Amino acid sequence: MLEYLRIRDLALIDDMELEFGNGMNVLTGETGAGKSFILKAINFVLGDKLTTDMVRPGRDKAQVEALFTRQGEHGEEEVVLRRELSASSGRSHFFLNGTLSSQETVRALRPDLLFHVSQHGQQRLLQPSYQAALIDDFLPDKGIIAQKDALVRELRDVAEQRRRLLARMDMLSEKRELLEMQQKEIEKVAPEEGEEERLEQARNELKSVERLRGQYEQGLELMLGGESAGLAAQLGELERLLHALSQEDESFSPSLEALLNFEEEARELTRRFRSTPSSGSDYSPDEVEARLYELSQLKRRMRRTIPEILRLRDEITENLSFLDACGLDLHRLEKQERELAKKLHAILEECNRQRKDAAVRFCSSLEKELAGLGFSERVQVVPECSAHELWPQVEDKVRVICPACMEDRYRLLWAPNPGQHPQPLDKIASGGELSRFLLAVVGVQDTGEDATLIFDEVDAGVGGMTLNRVSDRLHELARRRQVLIITHWPQLAARAAQHFQVSKEERGNETFTLCRPLDAKARAAELRRMAGEEN
């Protein structure tokens, strides 16, 4: 039940506070006074969208607050909602019981808090899908629809997997010969990850070692000599000469001693030049060059780098393995589809049976409601059934595994007068008839007893004695739940427990929409105005 509503800076509303009560609450006023703004505010706080032009000019934001009460697990509980709309950004924020919340959370609360019946609802009533949903509300096991929808989703998912599998099978089967040829080409060379880089490094190391070996050989030749005497032989000759000279002249003795030390260094150097430097590589230069040439030829033939070739090898292995194993996957998916189709067929048989019974009960209840709203006692509402294939027949090569899964869907046909052939609502229903039909639907629907019923000019196109019937039915509904009605008829307004008048007022260069509860005297004056009488 909606107990309290506050609207600030929305359209022509500056700051409006309304307290609603049990039973029938009526909003009246001249056309264009702003009654629709109040309904827009209620729908806005429960999740509907509003554009920034609905923020009052000159204000930063519009704000709507609402207090609802409902029956919870532990008795009556309050639901406090607030929503703000920024004029600059167009963004809005939801608050539930004082805490920032999401639009999805608030919208999920709506069915328990509000049921809005409007001319838009009349248009929905003409849609076969909406009519089918009304009948589904009468199902004894509403969970069966969710089961059916879940199975259809599973089946579509399995079918899509099978379709993608077959498409990939066909594509790879056409390329199998090429894939196998590329696989042999790569396996013949058998490149390894990082091999090319290691070979380049080995090549550079081998070249460096070759240069070093040449320098060692050159040093050894200098020491030992080739065609002429080397440094070692010449040092021996010099040693003998200095030895002889030192015998005659002792001043040569230090030079002889220095030469002897140098000869020892020269012999050590000769030994070092004789030791050939090693590369430390497992490859010989010829092997390195041969392998690099082999890899370069593979790159040229495949038109890819070695890393790309390695990735291609993995892809080819995966694709060929897929082709070898896809038969099992296809068999698994086909089996899964058969099992799901059988489950869906069984669910649909039960669902169709329940829908048939629900359609009969719904239409029978609706006929009684319509008879109480000024239609003939012999008014007819007939459920028309049409079968729709949800899933085609499943079969193997020799037999049918599961027949086609057919869903019965209903739409409403009606004959408001005796002797008429039942026809769709959109063919023969007038605006006034649709208003009463919608009211009858609300009367038979199993909506939450706490939800506030809002009727937005549901009496449009209705007059005379029929209007009295509509008034009686609304008054009867208001005995057991809260009803909020916008109307231009004094017959309805007179039945209200609370009566609010919506009006416009100009102050300077600004216009304001106002709403005030009426006392007995003001209410009598408003009813006279609505009836066209002079006050």
C-alpha distance (Angstrom), angle and dihedral (degrees) to the residues before:
residue distance angle dihedral
M1 . . .
L2 3.82 . .
E3 3.80 107.2 .
Y4 3.79 105.0 164.5
L5 3.80 136.4 19.7
R6 3.79 128.5 -177.9
I7 3.80 122.4 -175.8
R8 3.79 123.6 -173.2
D9 3.81 129.8 -175.4
L10 3.80 95.5 -12.5
A11 3.83 115.1 144.4
L12 3.84 105.8 -55.0
I13 3.81 93.3 -13.2
D14 3.81 114.8 104.6
D15 3.80 103.6 178.6
M16 3.80 118.9 -23.1
E17 3.80 128.9 175.2
L18 3.81 122.1 -170.4
E19 3.79 129.7 -178.7
F20 3.79 114.6 -162.1
G21 3.78 126.3 -162.7
N22 3.78 139.9 -158.0
G23 3.76 121.2 -67.2
M24 3.79 123.3 14.2
N25 3.81 119.6 1.8
V26 3.80 114.6 -175.0
L27 3.82 129.9 -161.9
T28 3.79 115.6 -162.3
G29 3.77 136.0 168.4
E30 3.77 143.9 121.4
T31 3.78 119.2 -53.4
G32 3.82 108.5 -85.7
A33 3.78 94.4 22.0
G34 3.80 91.3 121.1
K35 3.81 106.0 -97.8
S36 3.80 89.8 136.7
F37 3.84 90.2 57.2
I38 3.81 89.5 62.9
L39 3.81 91.3 53.1
K40 3.80 90.4 45.1
A41 3.80 88.2 54.4
I42 3.83 92.4 51.6
N43 3.81 91.4 48.7
F44 3.81 90.9 44.1
V45 3.81 93.9 56.2
L46 3.82 88.0 50.7
G47 3.80 95.4 52.8
D48 3.82 110.7 -78.3
K49 3.79 117.9 135.2
L50 3.81 124.6 -108.8
T51 3.81 125.9 -173.7
T52 3.80 122.6 -128.1
D53 3.81 91.8 -107.3
M54 3.82 86.2 73.6
V55 3.82 89.7 68.5
R56 3.81 108.9 98.2
P57 3.83 109.8 -102.1
G58 3.79 112.4 -95.3
R59 3.83 94.3 20.8
D60 3.80 126.7 112.3
K61 3.79 96.4 -140.8
A62 3.79 145.8 -5.2
Q63 3.78 119.1 -124.5
V64 3.81 132.9 -165.7
E65 3.80 125.5 -173.6
A66 3.80 126.1 -174.0
L67 3.78 135.0 -178.6
F68 3.80 117.0 -153.8
T69 3.80 128.9 178.7
R70 3.77 124.4 -155.1
Q71 3.77 140.4 161.9
G72 3.77 111.9 -90.2
E73 3.78 134.2 179.2
H74 3.79 90.9 -82.7
G75 3.80 100.0 39.3
E76 3.77 129.4 -83.2
E77 3.78 114.9 -2.0
E78 3.79 134.0 -174.5
V79 3.81 124.6 -125.4
V80 3.81 113.0 -161.6
L81 3.80 115.1 -167.4
R82 3.79 129.4 -175.3
R83 3.77 129.4 175.8
E84 3.78 130.1 -178.0
L85 3.82 127.9 -162.6
S86 3.81 118.2 -158.2
A87 3.81 115.2 -139.2
S88 3.81 93.4 -153.4
S89 3.82 102.6 45.4
G90 3.81 102.0 22.1
R91 3.79 89.2 -132.3
S92 3.77 122.2 134.4
H93 3.80 133.2 -157.0
F94 3.80 128.0 -150.2
F95 3.78 125.2 -147.3
L96 3.80 122.3 -168.2
N97 3.82 115.7 -167.2
G98 3.80 89.2 -19.1
T99 3.81 95.7 -50.2
L100 3.81 126.2 107.8
S101 3.80 107.8 -104.0
S102 3.81 141.2 175.6
Q103 3.77 130.2 -100.2
E104 3.81 90.6 -120.4
T105 3.82 91.9 55.4
V106 3.80 92.6 50.3
R107 3.80 93.6 44.9
A108 3.79 89.7 52.2
L109 3.84 88.1 60.1
R110 3.80 93.4 53.0
P111 3.85 100.0 87.2
D112 3.82 89.7 56.4
L113 3.80 93.8 47.1
L114 3.80 109.1 35.4
F115 3.80 142.4 21.7
H116 3.81 111.5 -172.4
V117 3.80 118.5 -158.6
S118 3.81 112.4 -171.6
Q119 3.79 142.9 142.6
H120 3.80 85.5 -85.6
G121 3.80 85.9 59.9
Q122 3.80 88.6 55.1
Q123 3.79 89.5 57.8
R124 3.79 91.0 48.9
L125 3.79 87.8 51.5
L126 3.81 88.7 64.2
Q127 3.82 92.0 58.8
P128 3.82 114.8 96.2
S129 3.82 90.3 -145.2
Y130 3.82 90.4 58.5
Q131 3.79 91.6 46.3
A132 3.81 89.2 52.0
A133 3.81 89.7 50.7
L134 3.81 90.3 52.6
I135 3.80 90.1 55.6
D136 3.82 90.9 46.2
D137 3.81 87.9 57.7
F138 3.81 85.9 66.4
L139 3.80 94.1 55.9
P140 3.82 112.2 120.0
D141 3.81 89.4 -140.9
K142 3.82 107.8 38.2
G143 3.80 89.7 174.4
I144 3.80 89.5 72.3
I145 3.82 89.8 75.0
A146 3.80 90.8 55.0
Q147 3.82 89.8 49.0
K148 3.78 90.9 50.4
D149 3.82 93.0 47.9
A150 3.82 91.5 47.5
L151 3.82 91.3 52.2
V152 3.80 91.6 48.8
R153 3.81 90.0 51.6
E154 3.81 90.7 49.3
L155 3.79 91.6 48.6
R156 3.78 92.3 49.5
D157 3.79 90.2 48.7
V158 3.82 92.1 50.5
A159 3.81 90.8 45.8
E160 3.79 90.5 50.9
Q161 3.80 90.8 49.9
R162 3.80 89.7 50.3
R163 3.81 91.5 47.5
R164 3.81 92.0 51.6
L165 3.81 90.3 45.6
L166 3.80 92.7 52.3
A167 3.80 91.9 45.1
R168 3.79 90.8 52.4
M169 3.80 91.3 45.3
D170 3.80 91.4 53.2
M171 3.79 93.2 46.2
L172 3.81 94.8 47.9
S173 3.80 94.0 42.0
E174 3.80 89.1 60.1
K175 3.82 90.0 50.4
R176 3.80 97.1 41.1
E177 3.83 95.6 102.7
L178 3.80 91.0 50.3
L179 3.82 91.8 46.1
E180 3.80 92.5 51.4
M181 3.83 91.4 47.4
Q182 3.81 90.9 50.7
Q183 3.80 90.3 46.4
K184 3.85 91.4 54.0
E185 3.80 90.8 46.4
I186 3.78 91.6 53.3
E187 3.82 95.0 41.3
K188 3.81 90.1 51.8
V189 3.81 90.8 61.0
A190 3.82 94.1 29.0
P191 3.80 98.1 -161.3
E192 3.78 117.7 -160.9
E193 3.75 130.0 -144.5
G194 3.82 110.1 -89.1
E195 3.80 91.3 3.4
E196 3.80 95.4 123.3
E197 3.79 91.7 52.5
R198 3.82 91.6 48.3
L199 3.82 91.0 50.5
E200 3.80 92.2 49.5
Q201 3.79 89.1 50.8
A202 3.82 91.0 48.4
R203 3.82 90.2 49.0
N204 3.80 91.1 53.5
E205 3.81 91.3 46.2
L206 3.84 91.8 49.8
K207 3.79 91.4 49.3
S208 3.79 89.8 50.4
V209 3.83 91.1 49.9
E210 3.83 90.9 48.9
R211 3.78 90.9 53.8
L212 3.82 89.9 48.2
R213 3.83 91.9 49.8
G214 3.80 90.6 52.7
Q215 3.77 90.3 52.4
Y216 3.85 90.3 49.3
E217 3.82 90.5 51.4
Q218 3.79 90.8 48.5
G219 3.80 90.6 50.8
L220 3.84 92.0 48.3
E221 3.79 90.5 50.3
L222 3.80 90.4 52.2
M223 3.77 90.6 50.3
L224 3.82 98.8 44.3
G225 3.76 100.8 24.4
G226 3.74 130.9 -136.7
E227 3.80 120.4 -136.5
S228 3.80 89.7 -9.6
A229 3.78 129.3 44.3
G230 3.78 116.5 -75.9
L231 3.76 130.5 -132.1
A232 3.84 92.5 -92.0
A233 3.83 92.6 56.1
Q234 3.79 92.4 45.0
L235 3.81 90.6 50.0
G236 3.84 88.3 53.1
E237 3.83 90.4 52.5
L238 3.81 90.4 47.8
E239 3.82 90.6 49.4
R240 3.79 91.8 54.6
L241 3.80 91.1 47.4
L242 3.81 93.8 50.4
H243 3.80 90.7 45.7
A244 3.83 90.7 56.0
L245 3.80 92.2 44.8
S246 3.80 93.2 49.6
Q247 3.78 88.3 56.7
E248 3.79 89.2 61.3
D249 3.82 98.2 31.3
E250 3.82 120.7 27.8
S251 3.82 91.2 -159.5
F252 3.86 87.4 79.9
S253 3.82 91.8 59.8
P254 3.83 95.8 87.1
S255 3.81 89.7 49.8
L256 3.81 90.3 50.4
E257 3.79 90.7 50.2
A258 3.83 91.4 50.0
L259 3.79 90.5 48.5
L260 3.81 91.7 52.3
N261 3.82 89.7 53.7
F262 3.79 91.2 47.9
E263 3.83 91.2 49.7
E264 3.80 88.9 57.3
E265 3.85 89.1 52.7
A266 3.81 90.0 47.7
R267 3.85 92.0 52.1
E268 3.87 89.7 50.6
L269 3.82 89.8 49.3
T270 3.81 90.3 49.9
R271 3.82 90.4 52.5
R272 3.85 89.9 51.2
F273 3.80 92.5 49.6
R274 3.82 89.1 51.9
S275 3.87 91.5 57.5
T276 3.87 106.0 86.0
P277 3.86 112.8 -139.3
S278 3.85 115.2 -117.9
S279 3.85 124.7 -136.7
G280 3.81 96.0 -146.7
S281 3.82 88.4 -140.3
D282 3.81 125.4 130.1
Y283 3.79 89.3 -143.1
S284 3.73 131.9 73.9
P285 3.82 117.3 -136.5
D286 3.81 90.3 -105.9
E287 3.80 91.7 51.0
V288 3.80 91.9 49.6
E289 3.80 92.7 49.8
A290 3.80 92.2 45.7
R291 3.81 92.9 50.9
L292 3.81 93.5 45.9
Y293 3.79 89.3 50.3
E294 3.82 90.0 50.3
L295 3.81 91.2 51.8
S296 3.82 92.7 46.1
Q297 3.81 90.4 52.6
L298 3.81 90.1 50.9
K299 3.81 90.7 50.5
R300 3.80 90.4 49.5
R301 3.80 93.0 50.0
M302 3.80 95.0 44.4
R303 3.83 93.8 38.3
R304 3.79 89.5 -137.4
T305 3.76 139.0 103.3
I306 3.81 118.7 -106.0
P307 3.86 93.2 -102.0
E308 3.81 88.4 50.6
I309 3.80 90.7 48.4
L310 3.79 90.6 51.3
R311 3.82 90.4 51.0
L312 3.78 89.3 47.6
R313 3.81 89.6 51.6
D314 3.80 90.2 54.1
E315 3.81 91.4 47.5
I316 3.79 91.8 49.0
T317 3.81 91.2 49.1
E318 3.81 90.6 48.7
N319 3.82 93.5 46.9
L320 3.79 94.4 47.2
S321 3.81 90.1 46.7
F322 3.81 88.2 49.8
L323 3.81 91.2 52.4
D324 3.80 90.0 50.1
A325 3.81 93.5 48.4
C326 3.83 103.3 31.5
G327 3.78 92.5 90.3
L328 3.80 89.3 68.3
D329 3.81 92.0 47.4
L330 3.79 91.0 48.9
H331 3.80 90.9 49.7
R332 3.83 89.9 49.7
L333 3.81 92.7 51.2
E334 3.80 92.9 46.3
K335 3.79 90.1 50.9
Q336 3.81 90.6 47.9
E337 3.80 90.6 50.1
R338 3.81 91.7 50.7
E339 3.79 92.2 50.4
L340 3.81 93.2 47.2
A341 3.81 91.7 46.4
K342 3.81 90.2 53.2
K343 3.81 90.6 50.5
L344 3.80 91.0 47.7
H345 3.81 91.1 48.9
A346 3.81 90.7 52.8
I347 3.82 92.8 45.9
L348 3.80 91.2 48.8
E349 3.79 92.6 50.9
E350 3.80 89.4 55.2
C351 3.81 92.6 40.3
N352 3.81 91.9 50.4
R353 3.79 90.6 49.7
Q354 3.80 92.3 50.1
R355 3.80 91.8 44.8
K356 3.79 91.4 53.3
D357 3.81 91.2 53.7
A358 3.82 92.0 42.3
A359 3.81 91.8 50.6
V360 3.81 91.2 52.8
R361 3.83 92.8 48.1
F362 3.82 93.3 44.4
C363 3.80 93.9 49.9
S364 3.81 92.6 44.9
S365 3.83 90.7 51.6
L366 3.78 90.5 45.5
E367 3.81 92.3 52.4
K368 3.80 90.0 54.8
E369 3.81 91.6 49.7
L370 3.81 92.2 47.8
A371 3.81 91.8 49.9
G372 3.79 87.5 56.5
L373 3.81 91.1 52.2
G374 3.78 97.7 61.1
F375 3.79 100.8 -81.7
S376 3.78 123.2 125.3
E377 3.78 117.7 -76.8
R378 3.81 85.0 -123.2
V379 3.81 95.4 54.5
Q380 3.80 110.7 143.0
V381 3.80 129.8 -147.0
V382 3.79 111.0 -175.3
P383 3.81 126.1 -171.0
E384 3.82 109.5 -136.2
C385 3.80 112.9 -155.3
S386 3.80 126.3 -153.0
A387 3.79 125.8 178.2
H388 3.80 119.6 -128.7
E389 3.77 123.8 -169.1
L390 3.80 108.7 -124.2
W391 3.79 94.1 174.5
P392 3.80 130.2 10.8
Q393 3.78 125.0 -120.1
V394 3.81 113.5 -73.9
E395 3.79 116.0 -140.9
D396 3.77 141.6 157.1
K397 3.81 126.8 -144.7
V398 3.77 95.1 -71.7
R399 3.80 110.9 22.7
V400 3.79 148.0 19.0
I401 3.80 110.1 -94.7
C402 3.81 96.1 -174.0
P403 3.81 129.7 0.5
A404 3.79 120.1 -123.3
C405 3.81 113.4 -69.3
M406 3.81 105.6 -121.0
E407 3.79 123.9 -169.9
D408 3.80 121.9 -157.4
R409 3.79 111.9 -136.7
Y410 3.77 124.1 -172.5
R411 3.76 137.0 -151.2
L412 3.78 127.9 -178.1
L413 3.78 124.9 -106.2
W414 3.76 120.3 -177.0
A415 3.77 142.3 -173.3
P416 3.83 109.3 -161.1
N417 3.79 92.5 -173.2
P418 3.84 133.0 45.2
G419 3.78 113.5 -97.9
Q420 3.81 94.4 27.9
H421 3.76 120.4 121.6
P422 3.83 110.4 -122.7
Q423 3.79 110.5 -101.4
P424 3.84 137.0 174.3
L425 3.81 116.3 -78.5
D426 3.79 93.6 -117.6
K427 3.81 91.0 57.9
I428 3.79 101.6 55.2
A429 3.83 112.0 5.9
S430 3.79 117.7 109.0
G431 3.80 123.2 -149.8
G432 3.79 92.2 -99.0
E433 3.79 92.0 47.8
L434 3.79 90.6 50.3
S435 3.80 90.0 51.5
R436 3.80 91.3 54.7
F437 3.80 92.1 41.2
L438 3.80 89.8 54.4
L439 3.78 90.6 48.1
A440 3.80 88.9 51.9
V441 3.80 90.2 50.8
V442 3.81 90.3 52.8
G443 3.79 88.7 49.8
V444 3.80 93.6 57.5
Q445 3.81 98.8 35.9
D446 3.78 118.6 107.9
T447 3.82 95.4 -129.3
G448 3.78 122.9 156.0
E449 3.80 113.3 -79.4
D450 3.82 90.1 -135.4
A451 3.81 94.8 55.6
T452 3.81 114.9 105.4
L453 3.82 113.2 -123.6
I454 3.80 112.7 -138.2
F455 3.79 117.5 -165.7
D456 3.79 113.1 -168.4
E457 3.83 105.5 -163.0
V458 3.80 91.1 -42.0
D459 3.82 85.3 158.8
A460 3.84 91.5 65.7
G461 3.79 111.3 133.4
V462 3.82 92.0 14.1
G463 3.82 124.5 113.8
G464 3.78 146.1 143.4
M465 3.79 120.0 29.4
T466 3.79 90.1 -16.5
L467 3.79 89.6 62.9
N468 3.80 88.6 55.9
R469 3.81 89.2 54.0
V470 3.82 90.5 50.6
S471 3.79 89.6 47.6
D472 3.79 91.4 51.0
R473 3.81 91.5 49.9
L474 3.80 93.7 49.0
H475 3.79 90.2 47.5
E476 3.80 89.5 51.2
L477 3.81 90.9 50.9
A478 3.80 89.6 49.3
R479 3.80 91.1 58.2
R480 3.78 91.0 70.0
R481 3.82 103.3 28.2
Q482 3.77 143.0 18.6
V483 3.80 115.3 -85.2
L484 3.80 126.9 -170.2
I485 3.81 114.6 -165.0
I486 3.79 134.2 -174.4
T487 3.79 108.5 -159.8
H488 3.80 144.2 156.4
W489 3.83 93.5 -157.6
P490 3.82 119.3 98.3
Q491 3.83 89.8 -155.3
L492 3.82 88.9 67.7
A493 3.78 96.9 37.6
A494 3.80 91.0 53.3
R495 3.82 90.4 62.0
A496 3.82 93.9 56.1
A497 3.78 124.0 118.4
Q498 3.82 89.2 -155.5
H499 3.80 123.2 24.8
F500 3.82 123.3 -163.2
Q501 3.79 125.3 -171.9
V502 3.81 119.6 -149.5
S503 3.79 116.9 -156.6
K504 3.81 142.6 159.3
E505 3.77 125.8 -121.3
E506 3.79 131.1 -171.5
R507 3.79 119.9 -142.9
G508 3.76 113.1 -179.4
N509 3.80 106.3 -53.6
E510 3.82 94.8 -18.1
T511 3.82 132.7 86.3
F512 3.79 123.0 -149.0
T513 3.80 132.8 -166.2
L514 3.80 111.4 -140.2
C515 3.79 132.4 -171.4
R516 3.79 123.9 -167.7
P517 3.79 134.4 174.0
L518 3.79 112.5 -115.5
D519 3.79 126.2 -129.8
A520 3.80 120.3 -148.3
K521 3.81 95.2 -84.6
A522 3.81 95.7 45.3
R523 3.78 90.2 44.4
A524 3.79 92.3 54.4
A525 3.80 89.4 51.2
E526 3.83 91.5 49.9
L527 3.81 92.2 49.6
R528 3.81 89.5 51.7
R529 3.81 89.9 50.6
M530 3.81 90.8 50.1
A531 3.81 89.7 50.1
G532 3.81 90.3 51.2
E533 3.80 95.2 -112.7
E534 3.78 124.8 143.9
N535 3.83 114.3 -109.6
